[in-house]
């Protein structure tokens, strides 16, 4: 089954008191959105990233700069709500997408193991939720 990642990067960072979208903030020199996308590259056929309308070009710059332009099949503008943003991302997926893994781009430390467990659950049960114990 062909899996794609849908990565939500349209947040604002206001809850953390920032004046910039937290997905662009570097973690040891690498933006959170890049760190959140890379683990999917060896597992999924591609990814769609959702960004704020006024940050789509900025997001494209980051994705290209860090060598992810081939993997990321589209960068689309989000909506007024998270649900609308997910809907916009789903519309941009390639037609051959059979499984979609939706991930918050601010969660920069998702692991390959967690992604694989979610995929396995999807294959076995038709859906899956990635989580780890606190």
Steps between C-alpha positions, in 0.01 A plus 500: 500500500628844409526730800539876504566738786283807550699736718327798657726803524250784511516586869584837642705445814285742702434254785873475558535877493683509168469753223574245228358166396668243725557255214764736360687522829831316491581207723877461494509693175223312320143634480236297683304443178804338340562280803130400498509409129827307468392183690225443243740504202605136524147376565256703293477561126484875561352775712269798481574789733231744608618854575341833579396675177760775543773245583466259205797649311706521818422131567608410145833669566560292813398176334732563203787624715499177701473267199139393541355646178472160328331338798251781564254475213307815595492788744149637539333775698312398809154608603349691789491189718711188539219298340495731197879479475489120502229510231718726281793264545292194417384663176866548397601135545589301189225272373700189584495576875352204686611589853542849643702566812403838648772658711540830684809672357581652838554149639855484374611179668271236352695179450509248220386238753186698591420558132542130421273402790231736370531348153480149642187591693348646186573183304358278776204708620428758231625790711761587757597765751865558579575555864753423767462484876576819689 
